[in-house]
Amino acid sequence: MKHPVENSLKKVNKLLQITDQLNHIKDVDSLLDNILHEARQLTKADSGTIFLRDGNQLKFSYFQNDSFERQGTANNRYLYSVLEVPINDESIAGYVALTGQSVIIDDAYCLPKGVPYDFNKAFDQTSGYRSQSVLTVPLTTTGDTVIGVMQILNAKGKSGEIISFTENDLIYVNYFANNAAVVLERAKMTREIILRMVRMSELRDPKETGNHVNRVAAYTIEIFEKWAKTRGIQMQEIKKRKDVLRISAMLHDVGKVAISDTILKKPAKLSEDEFEIMKRHTVFGAQLFDSNASDWDALSATIALRHHEKYDGTGYPGKYKILGPEEAELGKGLKGEEIPIEARIVALADVYDALISKRVYKEPWSEDDVLAHIRSESGKHFDPEVVDAFLKINDIIRAIREKYSD
């Protein structure tokens, strides 16, 4: 049997390795996924949630539940729940954010006497889950700023029974959470920079809103995950590709900054000549990421360039030529698997959101009409496998629409 000190050192070294791995993750949601997974692995916890601070509120930001996964219940639908918790002492998460103190509870339905907070049973009641042991820790940066709260539930014993979290669990999770918070703060800054780029586009194109790009990006990663699982791609590889995919999908139309206002802001259908000019935004967008300095640059360029290609070869820009700073000659569209899978997915996500959303020039289509259109375009505009993946996660798509509604 190993000495307790040896076990502790091994666990600390493992935590340092995990923290180093977190430093290589670019996207906030991928980072939240990894932070929550690793914290649950440390404590053998069945479920967990991360809340991020937004002013005086905690916003529900990430969720995992192994019991749901085993039952075949889609965790991803719960990822897009719209929930805010006030930062006060009335809830466990609010109390931890308010005080910066961690909390261990043996049974959420039987709280210690004298505590100011209560446990909200609403999720258990709607989902059929039974929360019991709870460990809640603040996500605190080096400046002692609480940027969120991580709550993990139902530690499991060797036989799968629910057990209480220990003081050692608290020490390790707190240590990990503090290191993870520093990485998370940096990732949030990166996303904010991306959203500023989107807002810059929004000043030029009123259709290109922050909610639109958030929806398209979320649709994209969820469709990709379903498509990839159907293809038998391993979850580790799926998570790696999703890390850069969300950010890249958010920037799919950033090339529109190079298009004239008279075209971008026209509140009516474009003329044929105007549409030919509009098509060039794909090429201009790709040029913004021409350095290929990273996998993120490369994928952003690919999606910006190819998200208007069509599966049957009738899309654009195809094989193009740059003729000058604001001139490009577009060619015959790419076809089928010549189009990168990420661009094939963004093509569907973008069209879906455009049709089901209100625009200055159109009313929203009904969901039935949009789904009928997408089915009719399977094999023409859209990759049939991508359409199948999309249709199988309709509950997740609806949850995304609700979370990022206009």
C-alpha positions as CSV (number, residue, x, y, z in Angstrom):
1,M,0.0,0.0,0.0
2,K,1.3,3.5,-0.9
3,H,2.1,6.0,1.8
4,P,-0.5,8.8,2.1
5,V,2.2,11.4,1.3
6,E,3.1,9.5,-1.8
7,N,-0.5,9.4,-2.9
8,S,-0.9,13.1,-2.3
9,L,2.2,14.0,-4.3
10,K,1.0,11.8,-7.2
11,K,-2.3,13.6,-7.1
12,V,-0.7,17.0,-7.0
13,N,1.5,16.1,-10.0
14,K,-1.6,14.9,-11.9
15,L,-3.3,18.2,-11.2
16,L,-0.3,20.1,-12.5
17,Q,-0.3,18.0,-15.7
18,I,-4.1,18.7,-16.2
19,T,-3.6,22.4,-15.6
20,D,-0.9,22.5,-18.3
21,Q,-3.2,20.7,-20.7
22,L,-5.9,23.3,-20.0
23,N,-3.5,26.0,-21.1
24,H,-3.7,24.6,-24.7
25,I,-7.5,24.9,-24.9
26,K,-8.8,27.9,-26.8
27,D,-12.6,27.9,-26.5
28,V,-14.4,28.8,-23.3
29,D,-17.0,26.0,-23.6
30,S,-14.3,23.4,-24.4
31,L,-12.4,24.6,-21.3
32,L,-15.5,24.4,-19.1
33,D,-16.1,20.9,-20.4
34,N,-12.5,19.8,-19.5
35,I,-12.5,21.6,-16.1
36,L,-15.7,20.0,-15.0
37,H,-14.7,16.5,-16.3
38,E,-11.4,16.6,-14.5
39,A,-12.9,17.8,-11.2
40,R,-15.4,15.0,-11.4
41,Q,-12.7,12.5,-12.1
42,L,-10.7,13.7,-9.1
43,T,-13.7,13.0,-6.8
44,K,-15.5,10.3,-8.8
45,A,-18.6,12.6,-8.9
46,D,-21.5,11.6,-11.1
47,S,-22.7,15.1,-12.1
48,G,-21.6,18.7,-12.1
49,T,-22.4,22.3,-13.1
50,I,-20.3,25.4,-13.7
51,F,-21.8,28.9,-13.2
52,L,-20.0,32.0,-14.5
53,R,-20.4,35.4,-13.0
54,D,-22.1,38.2,-14.8
55,G,-22.5,41.2,-12.6
56,N,-24.5,40.2,-9.6
57,Q,-25.8,37.0,-11.2
58,L,-24.4,33.5,-11.8
59,K,-25.2,32.2,-15.2
60,F,-25.6,28.5,-15.8
61,S,-22.7,27.8,-18.2
62,Y,-21.9,24.1,-18.3
63,F,-23.3,20.7,-17.2
64,Q,-22.3,17.1,-17.2
65,N,-24.2,14.0,-15.8
66,D,-22.9,10.4,-16.2
67,S,-26.2,8.9,-15.1
68,F,-28.0,10.7,-18.0
69,E,-25.3,9.6,-20.4
70,R,-25.7,5.9,-19.4
71,Q,-29.5,6.2,-19.8
72,G,-29.1,7.7,-23.2
73,T,-30.5,11.0,-22.1
74,A,-28.8,13.9,-24.0
75,N,-26.7,15.9,-21.7
76,N,-26.3,18.5,-24.4
77,R,-29.9,19.7,-24.2
78,Y,-29.3,20.8,-20.6
79,L,-26.1,22.7,-21.7
80,Y,-28.3,25.4,-23.1
81,S,-30.6,25.8,-20.2
82,V,-31.4,29.5,-19.4
83,L,-30.8,29.8,-15.6
84,E,-29.5,32.7,-13.5
85,V,-28.8,32.5,-9.8
86,P,-28.5,35.7,-7.7
87,I,-25.2,36.2,-5.9
88,N,-26.6,36.1,-2.3
89,D,-26.8,33.7,0.6
90,E,-30.2,32.1,-0.5
91,S,-28.7,29.4,-2.7
92,I,-25.6,27.3,-2.3
93,A,-23.9,28.5,-5.5
94,G,-24.9,32.1,-4.7
95,Y,-23.5,31.8,-1.1
96,V,-20.2,30.4,-2.4
97,A,-19.8,33.2,-5.0
98,L,-20.7,35.8,-2.3
99,T,-18.4,34.6,0.4
100,G,-15.6,32.9,-1.6
101,Q,-16.0,29.9,0.8
102,S,-16.4,26.3,-0.3
103,V,-19.2,24.2,0.9
104,I,-19.5,20.4,1.5
105,I,-23.0,18.9,2.0
106,D,-23.7,15.3,2.7
107,D,-27.3,15.4,1.6
108,A,-28.8,18.3,-0.3
109,Y,-32.3,17.3,1.0
110,C,-31.2,17.5,4.6
111,L,-29.1,20.6,5.1
112,P,-27.3,21.4,8.3
113,K,-29.2,23.5,10.8
114,G,-28.5,27.2,10.8
115,V,-27.2,27.6,7.2
116,P,-28.7,30.6,5.3
117,Y,-29.0,28.9,1.9
118,D,-31.4,26.3,0.5
119,F,-31.1,23.7,-2.2
120,N,-33.2,24.2,-5.3
121,K,-34.9,20.9,-6.1
122,A,-36.5,22.1,-9.4
123,F,-33.9,20.3,-11.6
124,D,-34.3,17.1,-9.8
125,Q,-38.1,17.3,-10.0
126,T,-38.1,17.9,-13.8
127,S,-35.3,15.5,-14.7
128,G,-36.0,12.6,-12.2
129,Y,-32.4,13.0,-10.8
130,R,-31.7,12.7,-7.1
131,S,-29.0,15.1,-5.9
132,Q,-27.4,14.0,-2.6
133,S,-23.7,14.8,-1.8
134,V,-22.6,18.2,-3.0
135,L,-19.3,20.0,-3.2
136,T,-19.3,23.6,-4.3
137,V,-16.2,25.7,-4.8
138,P,-15.5,29.2,-6.1
139,L,-13.5,29.8,-9.2
140,T,-11.1,32.4,-8.0
141,T,-8.4,34.2,-10.0
142,T,-4.9,35.3,-8.8
143,G,-6.5,38.7,-7.9
144,D,-8.9,37.0,-5.6
145,T,-11.8,37.7,-7.9
146,V,-14.6,35.1,-8.0
147,I,-15.4,34.6,-11.7
148,G,-17.7,31.6,-11.2
149,V,-18.7,28.6,-9.1
150,M,-18.3,24.9,-9.7
151,Q,-20.7,22.5,-8.1
152,I,-20.2,18.7,-8.3
153,L,-22.7,16.2,-7.1
154,N,-23.0,12.6,-5.9
155,A,-19.5,11.2,-5.2
156,K,-19.5,7.5,-6.0
157,G,-17.9,4.7,-3.9
158,K,-16.2,1.6,-5.2
159,S,-19.6,-0.2,-5.7
160,G,-21.2,2.8,-7.3
161,E,-23.1,3.9,-4.2
162,I,-23.4,7.6,-3.4
163,I,-21.0,8.7,-0.7
164,S,-20.0,12.0,0.9
165,F,-17.2,14.2,-0.4
166,T,-14.2,14.3,1.9
167,E,-12.0,17.2,3.2
168,N,-9.3,15.8,0.9
169,D,-11.7,16.1,-2.0
170,L,-12.2,19.8,-1.0
171,I,-8.5,20.5,-0.9
172,Y,-7.7,19.0,-4.3
173,V,-10.7,20.5,-6.0
174,N,-10.1,23.9,-4.6
175,Y,-6.5,23.8,-5.7
176,F,-7.5,22.7,-9.2
177,A,-10.3,25.2,-9.4
178,N,-8.0,28.1,-8.6
179,N,-5.6,27.1,-11.3
180,A,-8.4,26.5,-13.8
181,A,-9.9,29.9,-13.1
182,V,-6.8,31.7,-14.3
183,V,-6.9,29.7,-17.6
184,L,-10.6,30.3,-17.9
185,E,-10.3,34.1,-17.4
186,R,-7.8,34.2,-20.3
187,A,-10.2,32.1,-22.5
188,K,-13.1,34.5,-21.7
189,M,-10.9,37.4,-22.8
190,T,-10.2,35.6,-26.1
191,R,-13.9,35.0,-26.7
192,E,-14.6,38.7,-25.9
193,I,-12.1,39.7,-28.6
194,I,-13.9,37.4,-31.1
195,L,-17.3,38.9,-30.1
196,R,-15.8,42.4,-30.6
197,M,-14.9,41.4,-34.2
198,V,-18.5,40.2,-34.6
199,R,-19.8,43.5,-33.3
200,M,-17.5,45.3,-35.7
201,S,-19.2,43.3,-38.5
202,E,-22.6,44.1,-36.9
203,L,-22.0,47.9,-37.3
204,R,-21.8,47.2,-41.1
205,D,-24.3,44.4,-41.4
206,P,-27.4,44.6,-39.1
207,K,-28.1,40.9,-39.8
208,E,-24.8,39.8,-38.3
209,T,-25.7,40.0,-34.6
210,G,-23.9,38.5,-31.6
211,N,-26.9,36.2,-31.0
212,H,-26.9,35.0,-34.6
213,V,-23.2,34.0,-34.5
214,N,-23.6,32.4,-31.0
215,R,-26.5,30.3,-32.4
216,V,-24.7,29.3,-35.6
217,A,-21.6,28.3,-33.6
218,A,-23.6,26.3,-31.1
219,Y,-25.7,24.6,-33.9
220,T,-22.4,23.8,-35.6
221,I,-20.6,22.1,-32.8
222,E,-23.7,20.1,-31.8
223,I,-24.3,18.9,-35.4
224,F,-20.6,18.1,-35.7
225,E,-20.6,16.0,-32.5
226,K,-23.7,14.0,-33.7
227,W,-22.2,13.5,-37.2
228,A,-18.8,12.5,-35.7
229,K,-20.3,10.0,-33.3
230,T,-22.3,8.4,-36.1
231,R,-19.0,8.1,-38.0
232,G,-17.4,6.4,-35.1
233,I,-14.9,9.1,-34.3
234,Q,-13.5,8.9,-30.8
235,M,-14.8,11.4,-28.2
236,Q,-11.3,12.7,-27.5
237,E,-10.9,13.6,-31.1
238,I,-14.4,15.2,-31.2
239,K,-13.6,17.4,-28.3
240,K,-10.3,18.5,-29.8
241,R,-12.0,19.5,-33.0
242,K,-14.9,21.2,-31.3
243,D,-12.4,23.4,-29.4
244,V,-11.5,25.4,-32.5
245,L,-14.7,24.8,-34.4
246,R,-17.0,27.0,-32.3
247,I,-14.7,30.1,-32.5
248,S,-14.2,29.6,-36.3
249,A,-17.9,29.2,-36.9
250,M,-18.6,32.5,-35.1
251,L,-16.4,34.3,-37.7
252,H,-18.0,32.7,-40.8
253,D,-19.2,36.0,-42.2
254,V,-16.5,38.4,-41.0
255,G,-15.5,39.1,-44.6
256,K,-18.6,41.2,-45.0
257,V,-16.6,44.1,-43.5
258,A,-15.2,44.5,-47.1
259,I,-18.6,44.8,-48.7
260,S,-20.2,48.2,-49.5
261,D,-22.9,49.5,-47.1
262,T,-25.3,50.1,-50.0
263,I,-25.3,46.3,-50.5
264,L,-25.0,45.1,-46.9
265,K,-27.8,47.4,-45.6
266,K,-30.1,47.2,-48.6
267,P,-33.6,46.3,-47.1
268,A,-34.6,44.4,-50.2
269,K,-33.5,41.6,-52.4
270,L,-30.1,42.2,-54.1
271,S,-29.8,42.6,-57.8
272,E,-27.8,40.0,-59.7
273,D,-24.8,42.3,-59.9
274,E,-25.0,43.2,-56.2
275,F,-25.2,39.5,-55.3
276,E,-22.1,38.8,-57.4
277,I,-20.3,41.4,-55.3
278,M,-21.7,40.0,-52.0
279,K,-20.4,36.6,-52.9
280,R,-16.8,37.9,-52.6
281,H,-17.2,38.2,-48.8
282,T,-16.2,34.6,-48.6
283,V,-12.8,35.3,-50.2
284,F,-12.2,38.4,-48.2
285,G,-13.0,36.6,-45.0
286,A,-10.5,33.8,-45.7
287,Q,-7.8,36.4,-46.4
288,L,-8.1,37.7,-42.8
289,F,-6.8,34.4,-41.6
290,D,-4.3,33.9,-44.4
291,S,-1.3,33.4,-42.1
292,N,-2.4,29.9,-41.1
293,A,-0.4,30.5,-37.9
294,S,-2.5,28.0,-36.0
295,D,-5.2,25.4,-36.5
296,W,-7.7,28.1,-35.5
297,D,-6.5,30.4,-38.3
298,A,-6.7,27.6,-40.8
299,L,-10.2,26.4,-39.8
300,S,-11.5,30.0,-39.7
301,A,-10.2,30.6,-43.2
302,T,-11.8,27.4,-44.4
303,I,-15.2,28.1,-43.0
304,A,-15.2,31.8,-44.1
305,L,-14.3,30.7,-47.6
306,R,-16.5,27.6,-48.0
307,H,-19.7,28.0,-46.0
308,H,-21.6,29.0,-49.1
309,E,-20.6,26.0,-51.1
310,K,-23.4,23.6,-52.0
311,Y,-23.2,19.8,-51.9
312,D,-24.3,19.5,-55.5
313,G,-21.6,21.9,-56.7
314,T,-23.8,25.0,-57.4
315,G,-22.4,27.2,-54.5
316,Y,-19.6,29.6,-54.3
317,P,-16.7,30.8,-54.4
318,G,-15.4,27.5,-55.9
319,K,-12.0,27.8,-57.5
320,Y,-11.3,31.5,-57.4
321,K,-8.6,34.0,-58.4
322,I,-7.6,37.1,-56.5
323,L,-7.5,40.0,-59.1
324,G,-6.8,42.9,-56.7
325,P,-7.4,44.3,-53.2
326,E,-11.2,44.3,-53.7
327,E,-11.5,42.1,-56.7
328,A,-11.9,38.3,-57.0
329,E,-13.0,36.1,-59.9
330,L,-15.2,33.2,-58.6
331,G,-15.2,29.8,-60.3
332,K,-17.3,26.6,-60.4
333,G,-18.4,25.5,-56.9
334,L,-16.9,22.6,-55.0
335,K,-18.9,19.5,-54.8
336,G,-19.7,16.8,-52.1
337,E,-16.7,15.9,-50.0
338,E,-14.5,18.4,-51.8
339,I,-16.1,20.8,-49.3
340,P,-14.6,20.5,-45.8
341,I,-17.0,18.9,-43.4
342,E,-16.9,21.9,-41.1
343,A,-18.0,24.2,-43.9
344,R,-20.8,21.7,-44.9
345,I,-22.1,21.9,-41.3
346,V,-21.9,25.7,-41.0
347,A,-23.8,25.9,-44.4
348,L,-26.8,24.2,-42.8
349,A,-26.5,26.0,-39.5
350,D,-26.4,29.4,-41.1
351,V,-29.3,28.8,-43.5
352,Y,-31.4,27.3,-40.7
353,D,-30.9,30.4,-38.5
354,A,-31.5,32.8,-41.3
355,L,-34.8,31.1,-42.2
356,I,-36.2,30.7,-38.7
357,S,-35.2,34.2,-37.5
358,K,-36.8,37.6,-38.3
359,R,-34.9,39.9,-40.6
360,V,-35.5,43.4,-41.8
361,Y,-36.5,42.0,-45.2
362,K,-38.5,39.0,-44.0
363,E,-40.6,37.4,-41.3
364,P,-39.4,34.2,-39.6
365,W,-40.4,30.9,-41.2
366,S,-42.3,28.4,-39.1
367,E,-40.2,25.5,-37.7
368,D,-42.1,23.0,-39.8
369,D,-41.5,25.0,-43.0
370,V,-37.7,25.3,-42.2
371,L,-37.3,21.6,-41.5
372,A,-39.3,20.7,-44.7
373,H,-37.0,23.0,-46.7
374,I,-33.8,21.5,-45.2
375,R,-35.1,17.9,-45.9
376,S,-35.9,19.0,-49.5
377,E,-32.3,20.3,-49.9
378,S,-30.7,17.2,-48.7
379,G,-28.3,16.1,-51.4
380,K,-28.6,19.5,-53.2
381,H,-27.6,22.4,-50.9
382,F,-26.8,20.2,-47.9
383,D,-24.8,17.0,-47.2
384,P,-27.4,14.3,-46.5
385,E,-25.3,13.0,-43.5
386,V,-25.2,16.5,-42.0
387,V,-29.0,16.8,-42.5
388,D,-29.6,13.5,-40.7
389,A,-27.4,14.6,-37.8
390,F,-29.2,17.9,-37.6
391,L,-32.7,16.3,-37.6
392,K,-31.7,13.9,-34.8
393,I,-30.8,16.7,-32.3
394,N,-33.9,18.9,-32.8
395,D,-34.4,19.2,-29.0
396,I,-30.9,20.6,-28.6
397,I,-31.3,23.0,-31.6
398,R,-34.5,24.4,-29.9
399,A,-32.7,24.8,-26.6
400,I,-29.9,26.8,-28.4
401,R,-32.5,29.0,-30.1
402,E,-34.1,29.8,-26.7
403,K,-30.8,30.5,-24.9
404,Y,-29.5,32.9,-27.6
405,S,-32.9,34.4,-28.6
406,D,-33.0,37.9,-30.1
